[in-house]
Amino acid sequence: MELTIEDMAVFCKKKGFVYQNSEIYGGMAGFWDYGPLGSEMKKNLKDAWWKFHVQDREDVVGIDGSIITHPRVWKASGHIASFEDIMLTCSKCRLKIRADTFVEDKLSIAADGMKADDINNLVEKNKLVCPKCKSGFEKVSAFNLMFKTHVGPSESTKSEAYLRPETAQLMFTNFKLVAENSRLKLPFGIAQMGKAFRNEISPRDFLFRCREFEQMEIEYFIHPDKVDDCPYVKSVLNHKLLIYSAEMQDKKQKEKEMTIKDALDKKIIKTQWHAYWLVTEHKWFSSLGADPKKFRIRQHIDTEKSHYALDTWDLEYEFPFGWKELQGMANRTDFDLNQHIKESGVDLSLFDEESKKKVIPYVVAEPSQGVDRAFLVFMFDAYNDDKKRGNVVLKLDSKLAPIKVGVFPLINKLDKEAKKLFDELKTEFTCTYDRSGSVGRRYARADESGIPFTVTYDFDTKEKGTITIRDRDSTAQIRVKADGLKDILKNLLNGEIKFKDAGKLVK
Ligand code: GAP
């Protein structure tokens, strides 16, 4: 039986990955707390994203901006005027639900961003009723998703501010300073990760749609005349992806596997930059152990596009509750920089040495990834209910695994020596020490926590200086010299040696 999102929430709670926020008070919908294993894994995930997208590249630098910013930022960006969802209210029981997702579920059509009139028509035409009491709905109303707060001691409209609904805007407001400080020439990107807040009407599907979440975003700026001039495009031309264009959706066709070369030649993906970033993001997920076949890219249909977007593709993943957006990647053109130039009166253009003119760069692709949704992907792809072992095996990539090594004494008599080994190893890796219950139970606990390798200190370790390492995924065991253990584990975790080549296989 397929693992549902509810099963995943139960597993995450049981193992200490994620808890319902303020559960002892009945919980708060749309808010979640990461537990001991979850907070480690989330940190590893964010570190891996930062390394891949910022530290390993010459053309991307990072910032870390504040959560509350000047309200004029949100006026300029268009969020105050149009960052809205449409709400359905039941005429009898007053249940409020998000209209687009409700219509999507009921009618199997893309409804994100649909206007109020279209929703009203669809509800009427299809006789959609309240899922709770089966009564009809009132005419829909719009609802701004930004959380409001007040800055300073007064609560007047003058002191009103918003918690950021996306990290993106700070890359635009700081654009000129960052470009100058980092001496960047187009094309270049600015990255940021951090909290974002949206007062979602119907938070649901565990971590998938929350009210407080984290994003990892890049605004990638290019010369406006070079939207189709990506120096890295060659590296992605032969990459295959499942592609679901707006036209395919319109014609009720299925997604199709294609090479990027094909998609660009047929103008399905319109710019090289967009194609390059979509593939880069697909590769990032696969590089950390996600199943590449469970991803597709889907183009937004016209009614879905955000107010700032010329063209948007989502990177989607096939969750047990359907294909869902993991990452939105919009072509934002020069919309945001222009808006901030207009609102602030500050010149945010760059001087182009080639044309000797000022230019306002384009953001032709904006990889914008939710941390919590990425967390779910890696958890789903790692989860294996191993009937033979009688326990769950969480086959997380070792870069993501919250704990890298488990240390067990074979029997409690060896506790002192095994503890000493643990103290030594934990200077290098995140380790756990487990001496309770049978070794079998300890292996099962380690498997469920996703620990890639466990070492068992036994009598041979004490007398002959050798020790066993167990591989989580195969359950195979090797015997190695204890004094070289740290290096062997390091190489195993980095994937530099194969498990069976790292020591003598124990029969
Ligand atoms: N700066 C562009 C932007 O924010 P978005 O498509 O609204 O675009 C980007 O959001 C990503 O942020 C989404 O693809 C998703 O991964 C994540 N995200 C958005 N809303 C979310 C929510 N309510 N809960 C969890 N993640 C969310």
Boltz pocket constraint, residues with backbone or C-beta under 6 A from the ligand:
constraints:
  - pocket:
      binder: B
      contacts: [[A, 165], [A, 166], [A, 167], [A, 168], [A, 198], [A, 200], [A, 207], [A, 208], [A, 209], [A, 210], [A, 211], [A, 212], [A, 213], [A, 214], [A, 215], [A, 217], [A, 325], [A, 326], [A, 327], [A, 328], [A, 366], [A, 368], [A, 369], [A, 370], [A, 371], [A, 372], [A, 373]]
      max_distance: 6.0
